[in-house]
């Protein structure tokens, strides 16, 4: 027995400490490297599948994904994710008071502001109808995304469905109608219309809406959507933007691929010059309400962020009436000012090789069709006049105008609304900050005329305070 133990110990010692031929070491290294590459490939494929909520049923892929994700899991445990709805640029406004501050002495803008934001204290996306005379909140909607999305299809290869949970959801660009109903979407979500009492009137979930929601002269609604699968690219996750209209009943009456329009009209270079799975990044569709010298009722102004292109498209004849690339840079939002002028929210964001940056400050540009001239009347007001806190809209952002000449600017990623008087001086400012001092994002607010809001409030009052389970509501 003792001899066996000695022999076994000798064999183990030789195995552990004896010389191993170099070819064996090399072979084991090659096998190990091959196995690691194979496992990594499996993990990457499974990760891509799970990113679109389509995990495989393979135990091998699940095991590889679990092993590969262990470091990130530990990182999340040790270093929890920052607030995903936080306003990353908002900390530079720490010295500015939270809430509303009035700086101007002139009369307030007439009407109301439909303030859409993340309420950090309530931990949810909210929409508030604010009276601009005294900034009182006359009504508040509190969407419950998990209930709003219940039963909606999740078959997209593009949509990050984590956006549908309260942790990330934002009620984007809400539109208040005279009957008290609220039309809104999310960043990659269905489009909803809720009644004055908060009940679901309709949900259009056969396509994915993103960015803006606008109403046209016939009472229909326009928004950017995706064509899936793409007809202009072989990549499953290619974002082929479409111009989509739904009627007052939520039925799609038109959907046209913007990429296809551009290709057919000689602008394919925008899509294919350097391959990008999101070459257009359409963020606003602005319908024309009446004929003018440079456009017709039913035309659409379209903003495409990534190529810095603004375009006027005529659906009735499939015609690109006007097309201009720059001088705006990474822009969002187009508004019609008069029968020959449009305003464009110029994020002024680009990359000179050091990563993304804003060249100076964000401002609002005016383009005059009569003179073919671009002016920047708010460059100083949104820049130097604000001292060390100029408008810096890295992404998102918009402007809106009241009939009085007041301009509203939303700086989403800083959690700020600025209201400019007709003489372009700062009249008031809103900072969206929680009680703990954390800045939170805005969600594309808009000006509401007094007659529209007053009619909506009257319709809402008939609900006698009843709250829908889909969307909480409260009024003063």
Order of alpha helices (4+ residues) and beta strands (2+ residues): alpha-alpha-alpha-alpha-beta-beta-beta-beta-alpha-beta-beta-beta-beta-beta-beta-beta-alpha-alpha-beta-beta-beta-beta-beta-beta-beta-beta-beta-beta-beta-beta-beta-beta-beta-alpha-beta
